[in-house]
Amino acid sequence: MRSASPSDRAAPRSVDILIAGAGVMGAATAYWLSRHDPALSILLVERDPAFTHASSSLSASSIRQQFTTPVNIALSAFGIAFLREASSGSGHSNWSGPAIELGLTEPGYLYLATPEQEAGLRAAHEIQRANNAAVALLSRAALNERFPWLSTDGLALGSLGLSGEGWFDGPALHRALLGRARAEGTTLAAAEVTGIELDQRPGADSARVATVRLSNGEHVQCGQFVNAAGPWSGAIAAMAGIDLPVVASRRTVFVLSCPSPLAGCPLLIDPSGFWLRPEGRYLITGCPPLDVSDNLPLDPDWRELDHAAWERLARRIPSLEAMRVERAWAGYYEMNRFDHNAIIGPHPAISNFWMICGFSGHGMQHAPGAGLALSEWMLEGAPRTIDVRALGYTRLERGERLPELNVIG
Ligand SMILES: Cc1cc2nc3c(=O)[nH]c(=O)nc-3n(C[C@H](O)[C@H](O)[C@H](O)COP(=O)(O)OP(=O)(O)OC[C@H]3O[C@@H](n4cnc5c(N)ncnc54)[C@H](O)[C@@H]3O)c2cc1C
């Protein structure tokens, strides 16, 4: 990922929009805002301009339609259309730049269910079909026929995505969105947001973000403020006195090699908890973390690939008996502890404080649609292309959860 160059201008004193965090969410928001209104002055503030700790650099970058929340399915439908357009370079309805080398491949996701999980898988399937996702339920016999390397012992059913599911080069998408936003005039400042000053006029219903303090000593006035700080969004919100239950929750990804190829291998989600997919000539896998504490150091937790985990993998894919662990990395899910779903939109009591965070491990695929929805909401008063209002902050105030049941690992 490209670092901020010395030629990046110093932060101006007053901007139309200041975005905290230049990961894929901040970049997508800036991309759409500058596309809608090139006259806007937009400042992206990023404290880690090489993105060494950003989720956007450490993601598994996969895309699926198999969610249980209709708004997530809509964001994924937009996501796949955007990725296809951006990688083909054809059409300019969504992507205004040259074709991006995204390595987009669509072998599907395969959710596997035991007899106890079968009813849940069928219920999710109904939601997905009702929302136009191309998914099919496969019996054990159909699974055996289609994936001869898979052991179906203990399984009742599988759900396979037939279109619009697979994986891509997430950092390339992030880089391209950031590059286009900057080409359209967005300024990137290599600095940390350290404080937010609010302005509460006597008699006004709501407060406003007036000034944002940066680690380089600048005080920047902004018309609108966007919290796109990923796993650190809770800390940014706290600077404005907002309670936002988004935390940094570590996930480890292991890279495996397997001597026998797994023909047509989709992204597989096993009832025992692990996920696995091909990555070039390797496989990558992960599982729910053993240590669920927040803000753990970004060191892989090797205990997650212990003997029992190895056995679970080999039970489902017998040829993995001969697998080798090549390496591992760790990244943070930006986990919304309230209901594992994104928070997009304005804060009700601080009228110019906007949020695009809390995607809980599925944000890379949703960034193009989420950034578009937020930009429309900010500039036109409502999200027009994808109605993301169900993901607004007010649900937290009302205590009404919008649970996403298909959160992976
Ligand atoms: C292991 C793993 C696997 C994943 N797999 C998938 C997947 O398969 N599919 C999918 O769609 N998603 C996946 N995700 C999730 C996806 O990567 C994230 O949802 C997405 O990258 C979030 O982007 P972001 O811009 O919100 O956060 P980030 O990329 O973390 O960006 C936030 C930025 O804010 C900056 N920042 C924070 N605080 C401040 C501050 N005070 N001042 C200035 N800058 C600040 C940070 O430095 C950071 O660069 C995965 C994530 C992980 C970790």
The ligand as a Gaussian input file, in Angstrom:
#p B3LYP/6-31G(d) Opt

LIG

0 1
 C       -8.620000     -11.654000       9.271000
 C       -9.704000     -10.855000       8.606000
 C      -10.478000     -11.423000       7.618000
 C      -11.472000     -10.675000       6.992000
 N      -12.164000     -11.255000       5.973000
 C      -13.075000     -10.526000       5.295000
 C      -13.723000     -11.067000       4.173000
 O      -13.476000     -12.204000       3.794000
 N      -14.621000     -10.294000       3.527000
 C      -14.917000      -9.024000       3.929000
 O      -15.763000      -8.381000       3.311000
 N      -14.307000      -8.484000       4.997000
 C      -13.393000      -9.197000       5.689000
 N      -12.761000      -8.668000       6.756000
 C      -13.204000      -7.355000       7.253000
 C      -12.677000      -6.204000       6.432000
 O      -11.308000      -6.342000       6.213000
 C      -13.009000      -4.928000       7.199000
 O      -14.409000      -4.892000       7.411000
 C      -12.611000      -3.671000       6.474000
 O      -11.284000      -3.740000       6.025000
 C      -12.783000      -2.477000       7.421000
 O      -12.243000      -1.341000       6.805000
 P      -12.115000       0.008000       7.629000
 O      -11.683000       1.043000       6.672000
 O      -13.351000       0.232000       8.412000
 O      -10.999000      -0.297000       8.735000
 P       -9.398000      -0.240000       8.573000
 O       -8.950000      -0.845000       7.324000
 O       -8.836000      -0.797000       9.846000
 O       -9.109000       1.305000       8.490000
 C       -9.299000       2.150000       9.598000
 C       -8.154000       3.132000       9.577000
 O       -8.384000       4.119000      10.584000
 C       -7.124000       4.559000      11.057000
 N       -7.311000       5.216000      12.342000
 C       -7.771000       4.661000      13.491000
 N       -7.794000       5.579000      14.467000
 C       -7.333000       6.735000      13.933000
 C       -7.131000       8.039000      14.448000
 N       -7.393000       8.351000      15.726000
 N       -6.634000       8.993000      13.626000
 C       -6.360000       8.703000      12.304000
 N       -6.526000       7.459000      11.779000
 C       -7.027000       6.499000      12.577000
 C       -6.329000       3.266000      11.143000
 O       -4.947000       3.520000      11.157000
 C       -6.802000       2.501000       9.906000
 O       -5.916000       2.641000       8.835000
 C      -11.741000      -9.353000       7.402000
 C      -10.958000      -8.767000       8.400000
 C       -9.948000      -9.503000       8.990000
 C       -9.102000      -8.854000      10.044000

